[in-house]
C-alpha cells in the first residue's frame, strides 16, 4: 500500500470517491432491520441498564 501522504490531492479525492461508492454499494446489500428488532434492542438496553443500576445499589 502506498504512503498516502505521497499522493496528490486529486489522487486522494479519487480514492475517497471510490471508497465511498464501494461502501454505499455494500450498505445497499444489508437489509434494514424490522421494527421489532429495534423494539427488542430497546428492551434489552433497558433491562441491562436496570440490572447495572441494581448492582450499584
Rosetta constraint file for C-alpha pairs under 8 A:
AtomPair CA 2 CA 6 HARMONIC 7.73 0.50
AtomPair CA 3 CA 7 HARMONIC 7.38 0.50
AtomPair CA 4 CA 12 HARMONIC 7.63 0.50
AtomPair CA 7 CA 11 HARMONIC 5.83 0.50
AtomPair CA 7 CA 12 HARMONIC 6.25 0.50
AtomPair CA 8 CA 12 HARMONIC 6.24 0.50
AtomPair CA 9 CA 13 HARMONIC 6.06 0.50
AtomPair CA 10 CA 14 HARMONIC 6.17 0.50
AtomPair CA 11 CA 15 HARMONIC 6.26 0.50
AtomPair CA 12 CA 16 HARMONIC 6.11 0.50
AtomPair CA 13 CA 17 HARMONIC 6.18 0.50
AtomPair CA 14 CA 18 HARMONIC 6.16 0.50
AtomPair CA 15 CA 19 HARMONIC 6.06 0.50
AtomPair CA 16 CA 20 HARMONIC 6.05 0.50
AtomPair CA 17 CA 21 HARMONIC 6.19 0.50
AtomPair CA 18 CA 22 HARMONIC 6.22 0.50
AtomPair CA 19 CA 23 HARMONIC 6.13 0.50
AtomPair CA 20 CA 24 HARMONIC 6.09 0.50
AtomPair CA 21 CA 25 HARMONIC 6.13 0.50
AtomPair CA 22 CA 26 HARMONIC 6.17 0.50
AtomPair CA 23 CA 27 HARMONIC 6.03 0.50
AtomPair CA 24 CA 28 HARMONIC 6.25 0.50
AtomPair CA 25 CA 29 HARMONIC 6.85 0.50
AtomPair CA 26 CA 30 HARMONIC 7.09 0.50
AtomPair CA 33 CA 37 HARMONIC 6.12 0.50
AtomPair CA 33 CA 38 HARMONIC 7.56 0.50
AtomPair CA 34 CA 38 HARMONIC 7.12 0.50
AtomPair CA 35 CA 39 HARMONIC 6.28 0.50
AtomPair CA 36 CA 40 HARMONIC 6.08 0.50
AtomPair CA 37 CA 41 HARMONIC 6.11 0.50
AtomPair CA 38 CA 42 HARMONIC 6.09 0.50
AtomPair CA 39 CA 43 HARMONIC 6.31 0.50
AtomPair CA 40 CA 44 HARMONIC 6.08 0.50
AtomPair CA 41 CA 45 HARMONIC 6.15 0.50
AtomPair CA 42 CA 46 HARMONIC 6.15 0.50
AtomPair CA 43 CA 47 HARMONIC 6.06 0.50
AtomPair CA 44 CA 48 HARMONIC 6.08 0.50
AtomPair CA 45 CA 49 HARMONIC 6.08 0.50
AtomPair CA 46 CA 50 HARMONIC 6.11 0.50
AtomPair CA 47 CA 51 HARMONIC 6.13 0.50
AtomPair CA 48 CA 52 HARMONIC 6.09 0.50
AtomPair CA 49 CA 53 HARMONIC 6.13 0.50
AtomPair CA 50 CA 54 HARMONIC 6.08 0.50
AtomPair CA 51 CA 55 HARMONIC 6.19 0.50
AtomPair CA 52 CA 56 HARMONIC 6.39 0.50
AtomPair CA 53 CA 57 HARMONIC 6.36 0.50
